[in-house]
Amino acid sequence: MLVSSLLVMLLLQVGLATEAPMQGEKLEKRLEAKVEEYTLSEDSFLQALTRVATEFELPMGIEWVKAPETVRKVQFSWQDATVHEILQSLVKSQQGYGLEIRNAVVHVFPRNATLDPRSFLNLPIDKFEVENDYVQFASRRLQNQLRRVVAPPLPAKPGSGDAGSWATGMGDRKVTFKLENVTVRDVLDKLSLAADFKFWVVTYPEKATLTARGFYRTLSLYTGLVPDEDQPVWHLLQWGYDPVLKDFRPDWKSRTATSSKEQRRVQPR
């Protein structure tokens, strides 16, 4: 059974993208890198995670509960530790959280989240295809697709319709890929790796509540509570971006960047 599970995971990683093995090897090297001395001091668990992701260039998917325990100050120091060991001890400092490497992405999540049928992230996706489109547009299309499952809209009034617009911006680019027989979590991994949105965040309220279809409600990092007709919500973000302060942090600088272009990614707007 264990061998079969490992084989399925490997096949899925290869199927997500032709460059997945290379991305996985790069991530593995970064996680195994030895750090002589590292000090981490941030105002919340989420900020601590995104700072580590930025400074060691780790693609990351974060599922977290916005609760008093996760918005307290985080302060640690390490000596002669690998990046993986730093991450492990940071995650262990929060009761009930786990760490997993999958799809060339570091995943941090409440334990059992990957098995919970009430999480929209575990919904199966038969096929998701993007053809020469911006990642943010593809992300919105996925969101609209999920809304019909997670919290179907009320019947429209005669003569009414949906209207709106959204924009792409820094870090986005047009991409082409096709995924089959994956989960929503896998699609978010691919979207975050396809452009410069190197980490994604899903936020849950301290007190879990369910939509009419029985899925956990999510929060927006920007507006907080989100009505059911806009569920679920996630954010694709760049390295260097502070999801709490809602801006780029000049003090979060990549330790592995090798080009001026990579260095510019973590400069303030």
Buried (B, 14 or more C-beta within 10 A) or exposed (E): EEEEEEEEEEEBBEBBBEEBEEBBEBBEEBBEEEBEEBEBEBBBBBBBBBBBBBBBBBBBBBBBBBBEBBBEEBEBEBEEBBBBBBBBEBBEBBEEBBBEBBBBBBBBBBEEBBEBEEBBBBBEBEEBEBEEBBBBBBBBBBBEBBBEBBBEEEEEEEEEEEEEEEEBEEBBEBBEBEBEEBBBBBBBBBBBBBBBBBBBBBBBBEEEEEBEBEBBBBBEBEEEEBEBEBBBBBBBBBBBBBBEEEEBBEEBBBEBBEEEEBEEBBEEE
